[in-house]
């Protein structure tokens, strides 16, 4: 399939309350077709980074648990989600962001992380690219309790699991977050945990 020719006709801001929701009208044309006008709503919340913290010697991972309103509204009775530490880039590069987020959310101060891939998480409606990292932690790297930043209304519980238990939590439905599942799958294939 060849690359389509896209012409943006109109970009209407619907909401900028939290991030940006735009209604975009565009012409879509393939070489062999006439152009057709399409309309889509697109949510722009910026790009983000996520990390799986692991300890190879102990064969453990550090995850977080917090309330996520969209999951609650879509049937997750408690609204609580177990997930890998993550955050929005804002003005930082992905590596700086994830090192800062790791300390804020988990209390571990990392000096090095490894980027393993990046992915669009919901390309049909959200512009976000998520940068995926892994990072090895040791107990002496713990500098605080973590839990997030109070003025950002974060209330994050820090969890440490044996890797095998965390991996089994995908099948049991206890881990339902896509980015976390992707990183645990990566670890299963590429790390000796």
C-alpha positions as CSV (number, residue, x, y, z in Angstrom):
1,X,0.0,0.0,0.0
2,X,1.4,3.4,-0.9
3,X,1.5,6.4,1.3
4,X,-1.7,8.4,1.1
5,X,-1.8,12.1,0.3
6,X,-3.3,13.9,3.3
7,X,-4.5,17.5,3.2
8,X,-5.7,19.0,6.5
9,X,-8.8,21.2,5.8
10,X,-9.8,22.2,9.3
11,X,-8.4,21.7,12.8
12,X,-11.0,22.6,15.4
13,X,-10.1,22.7,19.1
14,X,-12.9,21.0,21.1
15,X,-11.3,21.0,24.5
16,X,-8.1,22.1,26.2
17,X,-9.3,21.5,29.7
18,X,-6.7,18.8,30.5
19,X,-4.9,18.2,27.3
20,X,-6.1,18.9,23.7
21,X,-9.0,17.3,21.9
22,X,-9.2,18.4,18.2
23,X,-11.7,17.7,15.5
24,X,-9.7,17.3,12.3
25,X,-11.2,17.4,8.8
26,X,-8.9,16.2,6.1
27,X,-8.8,15.0,2.5
28,X,-7.5,11.4,2.1
29,X,-6.3,10.4,-1.3
30,X,-4.5,7.3,-2.6
31,X,-2.8,7.4,-6.0
32,X,-5.5,5.2,-7.5
33,X,-8.5,6.9,-5.9
34,X,-10.3,10.1,-5.8
35,X,-9.9,12.0,-2.6
36,X,-12.4,11.6,0.2
37,X,-13.1,13.9,3.1
38,X,-12.9,12.4,6.5
39,X,-13.4,13.7,10.0
40,X,-11.7,12.4,13.2
41,X,-11.3,13.5,16.8
42,X,-7.8,13.4,18.0
43,X,-6.6,13.6,21.6
44,X,-3.1,15.1,22.1
45,X,-1.7,14.6,25.6
46,X,2.0,14.7,24.6
47,X,4.4,11.8,24.6
48,X,5.4,9.7,27.5
49,X,7.9,7.2,28.9
50,X,7.5,3.9,30.9
51,X,9.9,1.7,32.7
52,X,10.1,-1.8,34.0
53,X,12.3,-1.9,37.1
54,X,13.9,-5.3,37.7
55,X,16.4,-6.9,40.0
56,X,18.2,-9.7,38.2
57,X,19.7,-11.3,41.4
58,X,16.4,-11.3,43.3
59,X,14.3,-12.0,40.1
60,X,11.9,-9.3,41.1
61,X,10.1,-6.3,39.5
62,X,8.8,-3.1,40.9
63,X,5.4,-1.9,39.8
64,X,2.9,0.6,41.0
65,X,-0.8,0.6,41.8
66,X,-3.1,3.7,41.5
67,X,-6.6,4.7,40.8
68,X,-7.4,5.2,37.1
69,X,-10.8,6.9,36.4
70,X,-11.2,5.8,32.8
71,X,-10.9,2.1,33.9
72,X,-13.4,2.7,36.6
73,X,-15.8,4.2,34.1
74,X,-15.3,1.2,31.8
75,X,-16.1,-1.5,34.4
76,X,-13.0,-1.9,36.5
77,X,-15.0,-2.0,39.8
78,X,-12.2,-0.6,42.1
79,X,-10.5,1.6,39.4
80,X,-7.2,0.4,40.8
81,X,-4.6,-0.5,38.2
82,X,-1.2,-2.3,38.6
83,X,1.2,-0.8,36.2
84,X,4.8,0.0,35.3
85,X,6.1,3.5,36.4
86,X,5.3,6.0,33.7
87,X,4.9,9.7,33.0
88,X,4.6,12.4,30.4
89,X,7.7,13.9,28.8
90,X,6.6,17.6,29.2
91,X,9.8,19.4,28.1
92,X,12.3,16.6,29.0
93,X,13.8,13.9,26.8
94,X,12.5,10.4,27.4
95,X,15.4,9.2,29.4
96,X,15.4,12.3,31.8
97,X,11.7,11.9,32.2
98,X,11.7,8.3,33.2
99,X,14.6,8.7,35.6
100,X,12.7,11.5,37.3
101,X,9.4,9.6,37.3
102,X,11.0,6.5,38.7
103,X,12.3,8.4,41.7
104,X,9.0,10.3,42.3
105,X,6.7,7.3,41.9
106,X,8.9,4.4,43.3
107,X,11.6,6.1,45.4
108,X,14.4,4.4,43.4
109,X,17.1,6.7,42.1
110,X,18.5,5.3,38.8
111,X,21.6,6.6,37.1
112,X,21.1,4.5,33.9
113,X,18.2,3.1,31.9
114,X,18.0,1.3,28.6
115,X,15.4,2.1,25.9
116,X,14.0,-1.0,24.4
117,X,11.4,0.3,22.0
118,X,8.7,2.9,21.4
119,X,5.1,2.5,20.4
120,X,1.9,4.3,19.6
121,X,-0.6,3.0,22.3
122,X,-3.9,4.0,20.7
123,X,-3.1,5.3,17.2
124,X,-6.7,5.5,16.1
125,X,-7.4,8.5,18.4
126,X,-4.4,9.4,20.5
127,X,-1.2,11.1,19.2
128,X,1.0,9.8,22.1
129,X,4.2,7.9,21.4
130,X,5.3,6.0,24.5
131,X,9.1,5.3,25.0
132,X,9.7,1.9,26.8
133,X,12.6,1.5,29.1
134,X,14.1,-1.1,31.5
135,X,16.2,-0.4,34.5
136,X,17.9,-2.5,37.1
137,X,17.4,-1.5,40.7
138,X,19.2,-2.5,43.9
139,X,17.9,-1.9,47.5
140,X,20.6,0.7,48.1
141,X,19.1,2.8,45.3
142,X,16.0,3.4,47.4
143,X,16.1,7.1,48.5
144,X,12.4,7.7,49.5
145,X,9.1,5.9,49.8
146,X,8.0,7.1,46.4
147,X,4.2,7.5,46.0
148,X,4.2,10.3,43.5
149,X,4.0,14.1,43.7
150,X,1.4,15.5,46.2
151,X,0.7,18.6,44.1
152,X,-0.1,16.4,41.1
153,X,-2.7,14.5,43.3
154,X,-0.8,11.3,42.9
155,X,-1.5,8.5,45.4
156,X,0.7,5.7,44.2
157,X,1.4,2.4,46.0
158,X,4.8,0.8,45.3
159,X,4.8,-2.9,44.8
160,X,7.6,-5.4,44.5
161,X,6.8,-8.9,43.1
162,X,8.8,-11.9,42.1
163,X,8.9,-11.7,38.3
164,X,7.1,-15.1,37.8
165,X,4.2,-13.9,40.0
166,X,3.9,-10.5,38.1
167,X,4.0,-12.4,34.8
168,X,1.2,-14.7,35.9
169,X,-0.9,-11.7,36.9
170,X,-1.4,-11.0,33.2
171,X,-3.2,-14.3,32.7
172,X,-5.1,-13.9,35.9
173,X,-6.4,-10.5,34.9
174,X,-4.7,-8.7,37.8
175,X,-2.5,-6.8,35.4
176,X,-4.7,-5.2,32.7
177,X,-2.5,-2.3,31.6
178,X,-1.1,-2.6,28.1
179,X,2.3,-0.9,28.6
180,X,3.0,-3.1,31.6
181,X,2.0,-6.2,29.8
182,X,4.3,-5.2,26.9
183,X,7.3,-4.7,29.3
184,X,6.6,-7.9,31.2
185,X,6.5,-9.8,27.8
186,X,9.8,-8.1,26.8
187,X,11.4,-9.2,30.1
188,X,10.1,-12.8,29.7
189,X,11.8,-12.9,26.2
190,X,15.0,-10.9,26.8
191,X,15.9,-11.0,30.6
192,X,16.9,-13.9,32.8
193,X,14.3,-13.3,35.5
